[in-house]
Amino acid sequence: MHVHDKVFEPTPLELAQHMDHTLLRPDATHADILHACEQSMAYRFIGLCINPCYVTLASRALQGSSVRVISVIGFPLGAQTPYGKAMETQKALENGAREIDMVIHLGALKSREYKVVQEDIATIAGFCHQEQALLKVIIETCLLTDEEKRIACDLCVAGGADMVKTSTGFGAFGATIEDVRLLHELVAPNGLGVKASGGIRILDDALSMLQAGAVRLGTSSGVAIVRELHQRMQAQHTP
């Protein structure tokens, strides 16, 4: 749904279909993952974003549902070797991931080793598309200048990514309206989407990110946000 050019007033289900329910805490247990799977099915989030070690568990729990299993790769620093990222991706896809959120090689980008960055993206995109999976590339906007954001977006386009994602959620700050708007302007003409993530905790934040051009939101507060929308709609219809 293209929402940035008009006021977006979604139903709870429409909002959930823009949201990746996220559980990337390092101390998340098997029980936590299974609970997140139950929430994802109950609220009908489009995807559940988890660490690679839990992809098999989540894939089994979500089997037969519409919720897509999303695995992060090279997370959260992006500093793994290209081989390491490739193997991690292949295993995640083999275990049932349908979308990959990969952290860009930030050091190479900062060093202006653009060929290294593009090849890293292209390799993972190749594995993903071979399995009809989507690739989102996390560029960690809080660490980049606007010029570096532009270059990162160009490399994502050239490398064959499907979306550009703002943040890991582990940086100094997450998504901002300005960054989402900028990324949307840079990648939308080439058919890529923007995933806003990091710091999205309340309904108005979520709606603002969608209004600015995001097509996907990553948040661990998805349940609270959808409930807040339910409550707001009920209040509006109460005499």
N, C-alpha and C positions, 0 to 999 in steps of 0.2 A: 504494500500500500504506500503510495506516494503522499506524504503528509506535510512536507515542510512548507508548502505554499498556501496552506489554509489552516484554519483553527482545527486542531485534532481533538475531537470529543469522542473517545472510544467507549465501547462497552467493556466490561471486565474481560470478556473473552478476547475481544480485539486487542486489548492491551497485552494480555498474556501471550498472544501470538507474536508479539514483538520482543518478548523477553526470554533471555537465557537465565534460568534459575542457576545460581552459582554456589558451589561449595568447594573452595580451594584452600581451606584452612589446613595447615600442616598436621594438626592434631585431630583431624576428622577421622572418626572410627567407621567400621563397617556399618554399625547401627545408624550412624549419622547419614551415611550415603543412602541406605535403604529408606530412611525417613525422607530424605530429599527426593528420592524417586517417587515416593507416595505423594508428596506435595506437588511434584511436577505433573503427575497424572491427574490429581484432583483439580488443580487450577488450570490445567491444559497449557502449560508453558510450552513454547516451541522447542526448547532444548534444555538439557541439564549439563552444565559445564563442570567437569571434575578433573582431578589429576589422573595421569595415565594408569597408575596402579589399580584404579577402581573401575576401569572401563568394562572389564568382563563382568564384574558384579552388577554394575548399573545396566549393562546391556541385557543381562538375564532378567533383572527386575522390571525393566521397561519393555520387554518383548511383547509385541502385540499392541502396544500403545502408539500414539502419534508423536511422542516425545523423542527428540533426536539426542543421542549421546554425543557430547562434545568433549574432546580431550585437549588439554593445553600441551604444547610441545616447546622444549627449550625454555621452560618456565622456571623462575620469573626473570632471569637475567638475559637470555638470548645468547649466552656466551659459549654454548656447547659447540663442538665441532660439527661441520655439515654432515659428516657420517653419523654422529650421534643423534642428531635431529632426524635424519632420514630413517635410521633404525627404529627410533622411538615412534615415528609416524607410522611406519609400516606395521609395527606391532599393535598400535592403537586401532588402526583400521581393521586389522585382522581380528581384533577382539571385539569389534562392533561399533567403533566410533563412526559417526556419519558427518561430523564436522571437526575441523582441526583449527585451534587458535594458537598460532605459532609466534613466538617472540622474535622480532627482527634482530640481526647481528648489529647491535648498537655501536659496539666499538669500531667495527668496520665502517659503518655509516659516518661516525665522527672522524674517522681517519681518511675519509673520502675514497675508500676502497669499494666503489659502487658496483664493480663487476662481481666481487665476492658476495655482496648483499643480494644482488639480483639472482645470482646462481643459487644461493641458499633458498630463496623464495621459490624459484622455478623448479627446483628439485622436489620440494615438498608439494607444490601445486601439481606436479606430474603424478605423484603417488595418489594424491587426493582425487584428482579427476579420473584416474584410471578406475577408481572404486565409486565413482559418482558422488564423492564427498565434497563438501565446500571447504575452502581455505580462507581463514581470516588471519591477517597479519597484524600483530600487536606492535605498534611503533613507539610506545611509551612517550607520549607527547610532553610530559612534564620535564623530560631530559633534552628536548629538542628546541632549537630556534625555529621560527616560522620558515626560514629558508630550508632548514633540514627536514621539516615536515613536508614541504613541497617535494624535495628530492626523494624522501621516503615513499611518498605517494606515487611518484613517477616510477620508482623501482617496483612497487607493488603491482602497478598496472603492467609494466614490462614483464614481470615475473609470472603473471597469470593468476594472481590472487583474486578471490571473489569479493572480499571485504577488507577494509582497513579498520583496525580496532584501536581505540585511543590508548588504553592503559592495561597494565596487569592488575592494578589495585594494590600493588606492593610498593609503588613509587611515592614521591613526596605528596602528590595529589593525583586525582583521577581526571575524569572527563570534565571539560568546561564547555559552555555554550559556544564560545568563540572558536575553540578547536573543532568542535563538531561541525560548525558552519563552514570553517575553512576546509576541512577534509572533504566534506560533501561537495563543495565547489570544485575541488581538485579531482575527485575520482568519479563523481556521478556521470560526467560526460562520457566516460569510458566504460560505463555500465557496472561499476563497482558500488557496493553499499558501504555504509559506515556503521560500526558497532561502538556505541558509547558505553564505557565501563569505568568503574571506580568512583565511589562516593555517591552513587545514586540510591538514596535511602527513603525518599518520600515521593508522593504522587506528583507534586508540582515539578520536582526535578525530572522525573521520568517524562512527563508531558513536554517539558521545555526542550529536552534532548531530541524528542521525536519532531517537535516543531522546527528545530534547528537543522534537521536533515538526517538524523539517525534512522536507520531501518531496523536496528536491533539494539537491545539494551542488555548489558550484563550486570546482574546485581544479586547479592545474597539477601536482599530485602524484598524480593518479589512478592512473597505472600502478604507481607504487611502493606505493600503498595496496592495490590489488587483489592485487599480488604478496605483500604482507605477509599478507593474508587467506589466500591459497593456502598459504603457509608455516605459518601458525598451524594451519590445518586438517590439514595433513600431519603436523605435530608431535603433534596430538591423537590421530591414528590410528596413530601409530607405537608399537609395543609397547615 
